[in-house]
Amino acid sequence: MKPFLDENFLLNNKTSQQLYHEFAKQMPVIDYHCHLSAKQIAEDFQFENITQAWLNGDHYKWRAMRANGVDEYFITGNASDWEKFEKWADTVPYTMRNPLFHWTHLELQRYFNIDKILNKNSAKEIYEECNAQLITPEFSVKNLLRKMNVRLVCTTDDPVDSLNYHQQIKADGFEVLTLPAFRPDAAMNVDEPSAFIDYINKLKNISSLQINSFEDYINALKKRHDFFAENGCTVSDHGLEKIYAEDYTETEIKNIFDKIYSGSLLNEEEKNKFKSALFYKFAEWDHEKNWVQQYHLGALRNNNSRLLEQIGADAGLDSIGDFSQAKSLSKFLNRLDSNNKLAKTILYNLNPSDNEMMATMVGNFNDGSVAGKMQWGSAWWFLDQKDGMTKQLNALSNMGLLSRFVGMLTDSRSFLSFPRHEYFRRILCNLFGEEIENGELPNDIKWIGKIIQDICFNNAKNYFNWQDLK
């Protein structure tokens, strides 16, 4: 019987173990999509305790606590940090076979050298030990990134963000490259006129441009896109239910803008056309600048209206949606490709029923200009676990080129989440190791070890044109 979470965790044979320990383990980390706070990096923030570092903003843990019968007072309410941690510790034993059980104990090991199982009985001791370490200089957020061998992170930033913290990070010379990603979801949100008008006012202020027409709106957004590029951005990102690819005319879009700008509600057809027009504009700009564009598709967000009103969005109220994806995605990518405006693209799906569709869709639009130009991204959100990662790797292998895959990302708000890269690497090495030992792949450790290192680091470095990273 193997010990829990020993050095060969998830590595089920000697070849898997060799691939991980000799090739994958030492590779640096590129986290090209996350939700870390640029402000906390710029200020080299120091967490007061493990609750602040671990539970604040972590909707994965919040969902588990609610499922375990924990009152919201101890999750997002006014309970003390110790009380919140205690409730999480009570919940951890019930997360058995959920990835949270693995992630929790990996993070305790990798950051704090704590090998104990977190539960009600160990909670106080672990809380105090983590806190004692967190208040030392070695556990500032910059040092947490250094500790995990992180070389680059891309945060997620709205076009109206000033990027002043990114500028501060660069001016300070922090060696972990911290870049913004252009995320214009709010700029497309025309479902509520009042919210859209508020957004226009923010855009007016940050762009110093008057906005009275659709042309003005586009000019202001383009100015922000240019500003992001000036500040090192080479990546865009969109979090959407589905791709918008409706046919429209310029006159229609101008009239739709005027209608919502006057405070009137749009019908569904008008919303979809307006979003389609903006969506295409953003993609054109990405191609123009040789950016990588990312599309996270399929989340059904904010399902619980009572809790949404009480605690807001991004609080663990989202689920997998069953949106139809293939037809509109094909139409959108084909339009860009036909006009020679298709940038390097990464697609992510939340519904596992779309796995094979996504794996084959990206193959439709590779054009030989760049190896792996069209990427099917790593298992995302609810699929970001052993079974989901394995299925994604297998489908990609069967229908594309796993060897060109740009690998893992955290998609996290926590500075303690980087062992997820290790988790992915162990699963990857185990897949290759098992097939080598089964005679399904050649027993050429050096060759396959190089493929693994490429997936862990080198492919992303080359794909995103971050050649200076080492």
C-alpha positions, 0 to 999 in steps of 0.5 A: 500500500502506497502512503498518501501523498508521498513523492510518487503520488499519482505516479503508478509505475517506475517509468512514470516516476522517472519521467516526473522526477527527472523531467517534469518536476524541475520545469518552471511555471508559466501561468498564462491565465489566472485571477491573482491580484496585481495590487497584492503583487505590486505591494508584496502583500503579506497575509495575516493568516491562512484563512485570508490566504486560502479561503477569501475568494475561493468559491471552490471551498465555499461550495464544499462548505455549503454542501457540508451544511455550513452556514453562510456566516462562516463562509462569506459572513462576519465570522472570525478568520479562525471560525471560518478556518475551523469550519473549513477544517471540519469540511475537509474530511468530507471532500474525500475524492474531490480534488479539494482533498488533494489540493488542500494537502498538497498546498499544506505540504508544498508551502508549509511542510505540513504532512498532517491531515486537516480535520477538526482535531488538527485544525488549531495546530495547523492554523497556528503553524501556517500563521506563524510562517505566513507572517514571515518575509519568506511568505510575502506574495512575491516570495510565494511565487518564487517558492513555486518556481513561477516565471510568469503570470497573466492576470485578468483585467477589464479594459477600464483597469488603469494597469497602475499596479502592473506598471508598478511591478515592472518599475520595481523590477520583479523578476516574475513577469506579471502581465495583464490580459484584456478581458472585455466581457463587461464591455459586451454586457448589454443585458441591463441598460443601466449597467451598460451606461455605467460602463460607458461612463467608466470607459469615458473617464479612463480613455478621456474620450467622449462616447455618444455613438457606436463609433465613439465606443469602438474608438475608446475600446481600441484605445484601451486595447492599444494601452494594454499592448503598451503595457506588455499585454499579449493575451486576451480572454473572454468568459462567455456562455457561448460564441456570438456569431450572428450576421449583422450590418453596421447600420443595425449595430449603430442603431442598437447602440443608440437604443441601449444608450437611451436606456431602452431594453434590447430584445434577444436578437439585438443583444446577440447581434451587438455582442457578435459585432464587438466580439469580431472587433476584439478578434481583429485587434488581437490578430493585428497585434499578434496576441493570443485570444482565449475563449472560456465557454459554457458556464451557466453563472449566478444560478442562485438569485438569493445568494447572488443578491446577498453576496455577489458574483463569483461566489460559487453559484455557477454550474456547467451549462448545456449551450450549443457551441459547435455551429456558432464557434465554427462560423466565428472562426471561419469568418476570421480565417476567411478574412486572414484575421484569425489570431492564435486561439485557445478554446476552453469548454466547461461541459465535458460533452463538448470535449471531442467537438473542441478537440476536432474544431481546433484542427479545422483552422490550423493553417501551417503558419504556427505549430499548434496555432489553434489550441484546445485548452486544459481542463477548466473549472469543474473539469480541473481534476484528475478525471477531467484532466485525463479525459482532456489529455486523451481526447487531445491525443486522439484527435490532435497533437498533444506534443504541441499542447501549451499545458496547464494554468491555475485559473485561480485567485489564490497565491497558494494554488500553484501545486495544481501545476504539479498535479497536472504534471504528475497526471501527464507523466503517469499517462505516458509512463503507463503506455511506455510500460504497456508497450504502447509507446517507445521506451525512449525516456529522453525523447518522451521526457523532452515532450513532457518538458515542452508541455510543462513549459517550453510550448507555452513560452514559444507559443506566447512569444515569451522567449526571454523566459528561462 
